[in-house]
Amino acid sequence: MSRRDEILSQVTTVPSLPAVVCRLQEFLDDPEVNFDQLSRVIECDPGLTANVLQLANSAYFGWQGGIGSVRDAISRLGTKRIFQMVLCMSVAPLVRKPVRGYDLEAGQLWEHSVAVAICAEKIAAGRRPTCQPHSFTGGLLHDVGKLLLGTFVEVDDGPIKELVELDHLTFNEAERMVLGVDHAEVGAHLLERWNLPSEVVAVARWHHEPGRVDDSLQSMVDLVHVADVICLNCGWGLGSDGMQYRLDEAAAARLGLRSQEAETIAAQVITGLEELLQIFTPAGKGAHNGVQHPAR
């Protein structure tokens, strides 16, 4: 078995998404979805119910309280937003862990993932509204491959860093040279196993190389690529590899995002990130909760 095959075989060792996420995904494809039926799925999990109600009443979504039932929360937020938030809650325990190989302490990958999700969604709102339904989810899960590849990167840390420093390769290019696969491809395989939409899978696969994606998925990948760069430049979840990637200038040009607008969006991300991290982080957990503010 090649090193690449060995790594990709590990995808099957990652737990499947919780049943509630799979059920909600089925409901999303039903244009006649019944809110009472949908709310009963969520209400089977008391912790999930509490989080959904907290989100529905949060300032992040522009509301000031008043929601006391899951059904009303679904009515206020919409089925797609509810699915995004439930997915967020479900993957949080996995993504909050330390990530070996990338020198990411507990909570740092989670902070970066949520920041990119918020940033991508805010860019989409002004430029690619048709991409909004998947921009948050794509941003949240774009780096999920690091969870699997981190152990292998740690073992071959020296050769990978040598290629980055001496041959001026990006970190993911160096991963492919040494391991036969990079965290982007590993992440795409995992998201395919979770039966997530093709747009979300494409984001994970090509978020460092948006020029290689099919035209139909170009806008989605551009959004998360640029959001990822903005958040890394702000210092959210840098790790040992964070500054070893390149901005695809063509992707930035396609979005037409100017530097001043990027700074404004980054400032907006700070506020949203602080609130969402508080909601999604269980009380008493020792994960990294501090929101780093962008350097000025």
Short mmCIF file of the C-alpha atoms (twelve columns), coordinates in Angstrom:
data_MODEL
# 
_entry.id   MODEL 
# 
loop_
_atom_site.group_PDB 
_atom_site.id 
_atom_site.type_symbol 
_atom_site.label_atom_id 
_atom_site.label_alt_id 
_atom_site.label_comp_id 
_atom_site.label_asym_id 
_atom_site.label_seq_id 
_atom_site.Cartn_x 
_atom_site.Cartn_y 
_atom_site.Cartn_z 
_atom_site.pdbx_PDB_model_num 
ATOM 1   C CA . MET A 1   0.000   0.000  0.000   1 
ATOM 2   C CA . SER A 2   1.363   3.432  -0.967  1 
ATOM 3   C CA . ARG A 3   1.665   6.221  1.582   1 
ATOM 4   C CA . ARG A 4   -1.177  8.047  -0.165  1 
ATOM 5   C CA . ASP A 5   -3.471  5.002  0.023   1 
ATOM 6   C CA . GLU A 6   -2.539  4.462  3.662   1 
ATOM 7   C CA . ILE A 7   -3.509  8.034  4.491   1 
ATOM 8   C CA . LEU A 8   -6.771  7.999  2.532   1 
ATOM 9   C CA . SER A 9   -7.775  4.715  4.168   1 
ATOM 10  C CA . GLN A 10  -7.849  6.589  7.482   1 
ATOM 11  C CA . VAL A 11  -10.904 8.522  6.292   1 
ATOM 12  C CA . THR A 12  -13.046 5.527  7.278   1 
ATOM 13  C CA . THR A 13  -11.834 5.801  10.888  1 
ATOM 14  C CA . VAL A 14  -13.477 9.214  11.375  1 
ATOM 15  C CA . PRO A 15  -16.939 8.933  12.940  1 
ATOM 16  C CA . SER A 16  -19.913 9.598  10.690  1 
ATOM 17  C CA . LEU A 17  -21.971 12.712 11.229  1 
ATOM 18  C CA . PRO A 18  -24.592 12.391 13.985  1 
ATOM 19  C CA . ALA A 19  -27.962 11.012 12.917  1 
ATOM 20  C CA . VAL A 20  -29.650 14.359 13.584  1 
ATOM 21  C CA . VAL A 21  -27.451 16.042 10.941  1 
ATOM 22  C CA . CYS A 22  -28.263 13.366 8.379   1 
ATOM 23  C CA . ARG A 23  -31.994 13.668 9.101   1 
ATOM 24  C CA . LEU A 24  -31.884 17.449 8.779   1 
ATOM 25  C CA . GLN A 25  -30.028 17.121 5.475   1 
ATOM 26  C CA . GLU A 26  -32.835 14.932 4.166   1 
ATOM 27  C CA . PHE A 27  -35.382 17.574 5.164   1 
ATOM 28  C CA . LEU A 28  -33.433 20.259 3.289   1 
ATOM 29  C CA . ASP A 29  -34.201 18.483 0.017   1 
ATOM 30  C CA . ASP A 30  -37.923 18.454 0.776   1 
ATOM 31  C CA . PRO A 31  -39.632 21.626 -0.514  1 
ATOM 32  C CA . GLU A 32  -42.703 20.783 1.604   1 
ATOM 33  C CA . VAL A 33  -40.751 20.323 4.834   1 
ATOM 34  C CA . ASN A 34  -42.951 20.430 7.931   1 
ATOM 35  C CA . PHE A 35  -41.516 22.659 10.667  1 
ATOM 36  C CA . ASP A 36  -43.174 20.595 13.412  1 
ATOM 37  C CA . GLN A 37  -41.541 17.437 12.090  1 
ATOM 38  C CA . LEU A 38  -38.199 19.204 11.762  1 
ATOM 39  C CA . SER A 39  -38.361 20.621 15.283  1 
ATOM 40  C CA . ARG A 40  -39.087 17.175 16.748  1 
ATOM 41  C CA . VAL A 41  -35.817 15.878 15.272  1 
ATOM 42  C CA . ILE A 42  -33.865 18.642 17.034  1 
ATOM 43  C CA . GLU A 43  -35.814 18.407 20.301  1 
ATOM 44  C CA . CYS A 44  -34.637 14.802 20.761  1 
ATOM 45  C CA . ASP A 45  -31.301 16.338 21.846  1 
ATOM 46  C CA . PRO A 46  -31.670 18.742 24.819  1 
ATOM 47  C CA . GLY A 47  -28.214 20.253 24.334  1 
ATOM 48  C CA . LEU A 48  -28.884 20.877 20.668  1 
ATOM 49  C CA . THR A 49  -32.236 22.421 21.494  1 
ATOM 50  C CA . ALA A 50  -30.626 24.854 23.938  1 
ATOM 51  C CA . ASN A 51  -27.996 25.873 21.369  1 
ATOM 52  C CA . VAL A 52  -30.584 26.411 18.624  1 
ATOM 53  C CA . LEU A 53  -32.661 28.641 20.892  1 
ATOM 54  C CA . GLN A 54  -29.577 30.584 21.960  1 
ATOM 55  C CA . LEU A 55  -28.647 31.136 18.320  1 
ATOM 56  C CA . ALA A 56  -32.141 32.207 17.344  1 
ATOM 57  C CA . ASN A 57  -32.068 34.850 20.075  1 
ATOM 58  C CA . SER A 58  -28.501 36.015 19.400  1 
ATOM 59  C CA . ALA A 59  -27.483 39.453 18.206  1 
ATOM 60  C CA . TYR A 60  -25.373 37.790 15.487  1 
ATOM 61  C CA . PHE A 61  -28.546 37.115 13.538  1 
ATOM 62  C CA . GLY A 62  -29.934 40.544 14.308  1 
ATOM 63  C CA . TRP A 63  -32.512 39.522 16.891  1 
ATOM 64  C CA . GLN A 64  -33.142 40.624 20.445  1 
ATOM 65  C CA . GLY A 65  -34.733 37.599 22.090  1 
ATOM 66  C CA . GLY A 66  -38.321 36.446 22.136  1 
ATOM 67  C CA . ILE A 67  -37.882 32.934 20.693  1 
ATOM 68  C CA . GLY A 68  -38.862 30.158 23.096  1 
ATOM 69  C CA . SER A 69  -39.458 27.116 20.867  1 
ATOM 70  C CA . VAL A 70  -37.441 25.225 18.269  1 
ATOM 71  C CA . ARG A 71  -40.286 25.612 15.780  1 
ATOM 72  C CA . ASP A 72  -40.167 29.393 16.137  1 
ATOM 73  C CA . ALA A 73  -36.361 29.260 15.817  1 
ATOM 74  C CA . ILE A 74  -36.663 27.377 12.516  1 
ATOM 75  C CA . SER A 75  -39.252 29.882 11.312  1 
ATOM 76  C CA . ARG A 76  -36.944 32.784 12.190  1 
ATOM 77  C CA . LEU A 77  -33.647 31.384 10.933  1 
ATOM 78  C CA . GLY A 78  -34.819 29.165 8.050   1 
ATOM 79  C CA . THR A 79  -34.073 25.499 7.434   1 
ATOM 80  C CA . LYS A 80  -30.710 26.057 5.710   1 
ATOM 81  C CA . ARG A 81  -29.381 28.195 8.560   1 
ATOM 82  C CA . ILE A 82  -30.613 25.668 11.130  1 
ATOM 83  C CA . PHE A 83  -28.766 22.911 9.260   1 
ATOM 84  C CA . GLN A 84  -25.563 25.003 9.168   1 
ATOM 85  C CA . MET A 85  -25.719 25.639 12.897  1 
ATOM 86  C CA . VAL A 86  -26.505 22.024 13.817  1 
ATOM 87  C CA . LEU A 87  -23.621 20.874 11.612  1 
ATOM 88  C CA . CYS A 88  -21.418 23.446 13.328  1 
ATOM 89  C CA . MET A 89  -22.351 22.099 16.758  1 
ATOM 90  C CA . SER A 90  -21.809 18.510 15.618  1 
ATOM 91  C CA . VAL A 91  -18.285 18.963 14.228  1 
ATOM 92  C CA . ALA A 92  -17.148 21.325 16.996  1 
ATOM 93  C CA . PRO A 93  -15.877 18.594 19.385  1 
ATOM 94  C CA . LEU A 94  -13.754 17.131 16.583  1 
ATOM 95  C CA . VAL A 95  -12.348 20.418 15.281  1 
ATOM 96  C CA . ARG A 96  -11.662 21.882 18.740  1 
ATOM 97  C CA . LYS A 97  -8.951  19.290 19.423  1 
ATOM 98  C CA . PRO A 98  -5.217  20.088 19.079  1 
ATOM 99  C CA . VAL A 99  -3.925  19.326 15.574  1 
ATOM 100 C CA . ARG A 100 -0.550  17.641 15.515  1 
ATOM 101 C CA . GLY A 101 1.766   18.396 12.632  1 
ATOM 102 C CA . TYR A 102 0.390   21.895 12.139  1 
ATOM 103 C CA . ASP A 103 1.195   23.133 15.667  1 
ATOM 104 C CA . LEU A 104 -2.408  24.143 16.297  1 
ATOM 105 C CA . GLU A 105 -3.345  24.199 19.962  1 
ATOM 106 C CA . ALA A 106 -6.771  23.130 21.205  1 
ATOM 107 C CA . GLY A 107 -9.396  25.448 19.754  1 
ATOM 108 C CA . GLN A 108 -7.197  27.188 17.184  1 
ATOM 109 C CA . LEU A 109 -8.394  25.241 14.130  1 
ATOM 110 C CA . TRP A 110 -11.953 25.694 15.368  1 
ATOM 111 C CA . GLU A 111 -11.473 29.453 15.720  1 
ATOM 112 C CA . HIS A 112 -9.991  29.646 12.215  1 
ATOM 113 C CA . SER A 113 -12.777 27.512 10.744  1 
ATOM 114 C CA . VAL A 114 -15.576 29.609 12.234  1 
ATOM 115 C CA . ALA A 115 -13.793 32.836 11.222  1 
ATOM 116 C CA . VAL A 116 -13.485 31.669 7.597   1 
ATOM 117 C CA . ALA A 117 -17.141 30.564 7.596   1 
ATOM 118 C CA . ILE A 118 -18.292 34.011 8.756   1 
ATOM 119 C CA . CYS A 119 -15.907 35.815 6.405   1 
ATOM 120 C CA . ALA A 120 -16.926 33.782 3.339   1 
ATOM 121 C CA . GLU A 121 -20.589 34.359 4.078   1 
ATOM 122 C CA . LYS A 122 -20.105 38.114 4.447   1 
ATOM 123 C CA . ILE A 123 -18.181 38.330 1.158   1 
ATOM 124 C CA . ALA A 124 -20.888 36.254 -0.542  1 
ATOM 125 C CA . ALA A 125 -23.645 38.536 0.767   1 
ATOM 126 C CA . GLY A 126 -22.251 41.466 -1.206  1 
ATOM 127 C CA . ARG A 127 -20.932 39.686 -4.277  1 
ATOM 128 C CA . ARG A 128 -22.186 36.142 -4.743  1 
ATOM 129 C CA . PRO A 129 -25.600 35.865 -3.018  1 
ATOM 130 C CA . THR A 130 -26.366 32.614 -4.846  1 
ATOM 131 C CA . CYS A 131 -23.379 31.070 -3.043  1 
ATOM 132 C CA . GLN A 132 -24.576 32.066 0.430   1 
ATOM 133 C CA . PRO A 133 -26.330 28.769 1.267   1 
ATOM 134 C CA . HIS A 134 -23.007 26.872 1.115   1 
ATOM 135 C CA . SER A 135 -20.472 29.613 1.886   1 
ATOM 136 C CA . PHE A 136 -20.720 29.209 5.669   1 
ATOM 137 C CA . THR A 137 -20.569 25.401 5.571   1 
ATOM 138 C CA . GLY A 138 -17.728 25.410 3.040   1 
ATOM 139 C CA . GLY A 139 -15.745 27.865 5.130   1 
ATOM 140 C CA . LEU A 140 -16.371 25.896 8.306   1 
ATOM 141 C CA . LEU A 141 -15.117 22.590 6.855   1 
ATOM 142 C CA . HIS A 142 -12.419 23.701 4.382   1 
ATOM 143 C CA . ASP A 143 -9.510  22.540 6.588   1 
ATOM 144 C CA . VAL A 144 -11.074 19.393 8.034   1 
ATOM 145 C CA . GLY A 145 -8.435  17.296 6.246   1 
ATOM 146 C CA . LYS A 146 -5.816  18.557 8.697   1 
ATOM 147 C CA . LEU A 147 -7.434  16.459 11.418  1 
ATOM 148 C CA . LEU A 148 -6.404  13.288 9.594   1 
ATOM 149 C CA . LEU A 149 -3.199  14.383 7.906   1 
ATOM 150 C CA . GLY A 150 -1.680  16.066 10.963  1 
ATOM 151 C CA . THR A 151 -0.133  12.878 12.383  1 
ATOM 152 C CA . PHE A 152 1.549   12.096 9.047   1 
ATOM 153 C CA . VAL A 153 2.760   15.684 8.645   1 
ATOM 154 C CA . GLU A 154 4.296   15.495 12.120  1 
ATOM 155 C CA . VAL A 155 6.296   12.396 11.178  1 
ATOM 156 C CA . ASP A 156 7.629   14.038 7.978   1 
ATOM 157 C CA . ASP A 157 7.836   17.547 9.352   1 
ATOM 158 C CA . GLY A 158 11.492  18.030 8.330   1 
ATOM 159 C CA . PRO A 159 11.227  17.136 4.627   1 
ATOM 160 C CA . ILE A 160 8.000   19.125 4.220   1 
ATOM 161 C CA . LYS A 161 9.442   22.281 5.777   1 
ATOM 162 C CA . GLU A 162 12.646  21.869 3.782   1 
ATOM 163 C CA . LEU A 163 10.698  21.873 0.512   1 
ATOM 164 C CA . VAL A 164 8.798   24.976 1.624   1 
ATOM 165 C CA . GLU A 165 11.969  26.855 2.604   1 
ATOM 166 C CA . LEU A 166 14.425  25.729 -0.078  1 
ATOM 167 C CA . ASP A 167 12.186  25.063 -3.091  1 
ATOM 168 C CA . HIS A 168 9.645   27.805 -2.246  1 
ATOM 169 C CA . LEU A 169 6.694   25.433 -2.460  1 
ATOM 170 C CA . THR A 170 3.440   26.169 -0.670  1 
ATOM 171 C CA . PHE A 171 2.764   23.946 2.326   1 
ATOM 172 C CA . ASN A 172 0.128   21.858 0.535   1 
ATOM 173 C CA . GLU A 173 2.456   21.389 -2.469  1 
ATOM 174 C CA . ALA A 174 5.132   20.129 -0.101  1 
ATOM 175 C CA . GLU A 175 2.612   17.772 1.532   1 
ATOM 176 C CA . ARG A 176 1.856   16.240 -1.862  1 
ATOM 177 C CA . MET A 177 5.550   15.872 -2.700  1 
ATOM 178 C CA . VAL A 178 6.340   14.050 0.557   1 
ATOM 179 C CA . LEU A 179 3.095   12.244 1.399   1 
ATOM 180 C CA . GLY A 180 1.462   11.817 -2.010  1 
ATOM 181 C CA . VAL A 181 -1.611  13.756 -0.869  1 
ATOM 182 C CA . ASP A 182 -2.387  17.079 0.810   1 
ATOM 183 C CA . HIS A 183 -4.856  18.060 3.525   1 
ATOM 184 C CA . ALA A 184 -7.209  19.543 0.913   1 
ATOM 185 C CA . GLU A 185 -7.692  16.224 -0.894  1 
ATOM 186 C CA . VAL A 186 -7.985  14.305 2.369   1 
ATOM 187 C CA . GLY A 187 -10.663 16.735 3.532   1 
ATOM 188 C CA . ALA A 188 -12.611 16.343 0.282   1 
ATOM 189 C CA . HIS A 189 -12.629 12.547 0.679   1 
ATOM 190 C CA . LEU A 190 -13.942 12.902 4.230   1 
ATOM 191 C CA . LEU A 191 -16.717 15.312 3.229   1 
ATOM 192 C CA . GLU A 192 -17.739 13.005 0.383   1 
ATOM 193 C CA . ARG A 193 -18.027 10.191 2.928   1 
ATOM 194 C CA . TRP A 194 -20.278 12.457 4.988   1 
ATOM 195 C CA . ASN A 195 -22.480 12.958 1.884   1 
ATOM 196 C CA . LEU A 196 -22.165 16.729 2.010   1 
ATOM 197 C CA . PRO A 197 -23.023 18.835 -1.077  1 
ATOM 198 C CA . SER A 198 -20.603 18.909 -4.020  1 
ATOM 199 C CA . GLU A 199 -20.019 22.644 -3.455  1 
ATOM 200 C CA . VAL A 200 -18.719 21.980 0.062   1 
ATOM 201 C CA . VAL A 201 -16.532 19.081 -1.134  1 
ATOM 202 C CA . ALA A 202 -15.071 21.268 -3.910  1 
ATOM 203 C CA . VAL A 203 -14.220 24.006 -1.414  1 
ATOM 204 C CA . ALA A 204 -12.229 21.578 0.728   1 
ATOM 205 C CA . ARG A 205 -10.464 20.111 -2.329  1 
ATOM 206 C CA . TRP A 206 -9.471  23.349 -4.063  1 
ATOM 207 C CA . HIS A 207 -9.417  26.110 -1.431  1 
ATOM 208 C CA . HIS A 208 -5.668  26.596 -1.945  1 
ATOM 209 C CA . GLU A 209 -5.850  26.229 -5.748  1 
ATOM 210 C CA . PRO A 210 -9.088  27.878 -6.921  1 
ATOM 211 C CA . GLY A 211 -7.836  28.073 -10.497 1 
ATOM 212 C CA . ARG A 212 -8.182  24.295 -10.841 1 
ATOM 213 C CA . VAL A 213 -11.887 23.991 -10.050 1 
ATOM 214 C CA . ASP A 214 -14.739 23.532 -12.544 1 
ATOM 215 C CA . ASP A 215 -16.382 26.755 -13.723 1 
ATOM 216 C CA . SER A 216 -19.696 25.854 -12.097 1 
ATOM 217 C CA . LEU A 217 -18.038 25.786 -8.658  1 
ATOM 218 C CA . GLN A 218 -15.595 28.645 -9.233  1 
ATOM 219 C CA . SER A 219 -17.397 31.313 -7.201  1 
ATOM 220 C CA . MET A 220 -17.795 29.091 -4.142  1 
ATOM 221 C CA . VAL A 221 -14.126 28.142 -4.068  1 
ATOM 222 C CA . ASP A 222 -13.005 31.734 -4.745  1 
ATOM 223 C CA . LEU A 223 -15.046 32.920 -1.752  1 
ATOM 224 C CA . VAL A 224 -13.486 30.516 0.713   1 
ATOM 225 C CA . HIS A 225 -9.993  30.878 -0.751  1 
ATOM 226 C CA . VAL A 226 -10.045 34.647 -0.247  1 
ATOM 227 C CA . ALA A 227 -11.748 34.359 3.170   1 
ATOM 228 C CA . ASP A 228 -9.090  31.847 4.246   1 
ATOM 229 C CA . VAL A 229 -6.285  34.236 3.268   1 
ATOM 230 C CA . ILE A 230 -7.958  37.169 5.036   1 
ATOM 231 C CA . CYS A 231 -8.360  35.163 8.252   1 
ATOM 232 C CA . LEU A 232 -4.807  33.817 8.166   1 
ATOM 233 C CA . ASN A 233 -3.472  37.340 7.648   1 
ATOM 234 C CA . CYS A 234 -5.528  38.377 10.688  1 
ATOM 235 C CA . GLY A 235 -3.839  35.675 12.762  1 
ATOM 236 C CA . TRP A 236 -6.758  33.299 13.257  1 
ATOM 237 C CA . GLY A 237 -5.419  29.736 13.409  1 
ATOM 238 C CA . LEU A 238 -2.015  30.313 11.842  1 
ATOM 239 C CA . GLY A 239 -0.218  27.214 13.115  1 
ATOM 240 C CA . SER A 240 3.121   26.339 11.533  1 
ATOM 241 C CA . ASP A 241 1.776   26.410 7.972   1 
ATOM 242 C CA . GLY A 242 -0.489  29.463 7.985   1 
ATOM 243 C CA . MET A 243 1.830   31.845 6.170   1 
ATOM 244 C CA . GLN A 244 3.050   29.202 3.717   1 
ATOM 245 C CA . TYR A 245 0.212   29.590 1.204   1 
ATOM 246 C CA . ARG A 246 -0.305  32.043 -1.662  1 
ATOM 247 C CA . LEU A 247 -3.212  34.291 -2.531  1 
ATOM 248 C CA . ASP A 248 -4.541  33.465 -5.978  1 
ATOM 249 C CA . GLU A 249 -4.710  36.961 -7.473  1 
ATOM 250 C CA . ALA A 250 -7.133  35.792 -10.169 1 
ATOM 251 C CA . ALA A 251 -9.588  34.586 -7.509  1 
ATOM 252 C CA . ALA A 252 -9.413  37.940 -5.730  1 
ATOM 253 C CA . ALA A 253 -9.928  39.736 -9.052  1 
ATOM 254 C CA . ARG A 254 -12.969 37.614 -9.890  1 
ATOM 255 C CA . LEU A 255 -14.549 38.631 -6.595  1 
ATOM 256 C CA . GLY A 256 -13.544 42.267 -7.033  1 
ATOM 257 C CA . LEU A 257 -12.783 42.631 -3.327  1 
ATOM 258 C CA . ARG A 258 -10.651 45.684 -2.555  1 
ATOM 259 C CA . SER A 259 -8.236  45.806 0.384   1 
ATOM 260 C CA . GLN A 260 -10.290 48.422 2.224   1 
ATOM 261 C CA . GLU A 261 -13.421 46.270 1.908   1 
ATOM 262 C CA . ALA A 262 -11.470 43.255 3.140   1 
ATOM 263 C CA . GLU A 263 -10.466 45.205 6.250   1 
ATOM 264 C CA . THR A 264 -14.085 46.171 6.887   1 
ATOM 265 C CA . ILE A 265 -15.200 42.553 6.572   1 
ATOM 266 C CA . ALA A 266 -12.388 41.401 8.882   1 
ATOM 267 C CA . ALA A 267 -13.602 43.848 11.519  1 
ATOM 268 C CA . GLN A 268 -17.134 42.452 11.161  1 
ATOM 269 C CA . VAL A 269 -15.797 38.923 11.559  1 
ATOM 270 C CA . ILE A 270 -14.361 39.819 14.976  1 
ATOM 271 C CA . THR A 271 -17.798 40.592 16.398  1 
ATOM 272 C CA . GLY A 272 -19.496 37.550 14.892  1 
ATOM 273 C CA . LEU A 273 -16.654 35.221 15.844  1 
ATOM 274 C CA . GLU A 274 -16.718 36.272 19.472  1 
ATOM 275 C CA . GLU A 275 -20.434 35.584 19.771  1 
ATOM 276 C CA . LEU A 276 -20.505 32.288 17.890  1 
ATOM 277 C CA . LEU A 277 -17.509 30.899 19.779  1 
ATOM 278 C CA . GLN A 278 -19.228 31.681 23.072  1 
ATOM 279 C CA . ILE A 279 -22.370 29.867 21.962  1 
ATOM 280 C CA . PHE A 280 -20.564 26.838 20.566  1 
ATOM 281 C CA . THR A 281 -18.015 26.402 23.385  1 
ATOM 282 C CA . PRO A 282 -19.350 24.412 26.345  1 
ATOM 283 C CA . ALA A 283 -18.895 26.078 29.728  1 
ATOM 284 C CA . GLY A 284 -15.873 24.865 31.652  1 
ATOM 285 C CA . LYS A 285 -14.032 23.506 28.619  1 
ATOM 286 C CA . GLY A 286 -10.353 24.297 28.418  1 
ATOM 287 C CA . ALA A 287 -10.309 24.983 24.674  1 
ATOM 288 C CA . HIS A 288 -8.749  28.140 23.321  1 
ATOM 289 C CA . ASN A 289 -11.584 30.672 23.378  1 
ATOM 290 C CA . GLY A 290 -9.880  34.010 22.928  1 
ATOM 291 C CA . VAL A 291 -10.612 35.843 19.709  1 
ATOM 292 C CA . GLN A 292 -7.514  37.365 18.199  1 
ATOM 293 C CA . HIS A 293 -8.135  40.751 16.659  1 
ATOM 294 C CA . PRO A 294 -6.657  41.545 13.248  1 
ATOM 295 C CA . ALA A 295 -3.324  43.307 13.278  1 
ATOM 296 C CA . ARG A 296 -3.575  46.889 12.143  1 
# 
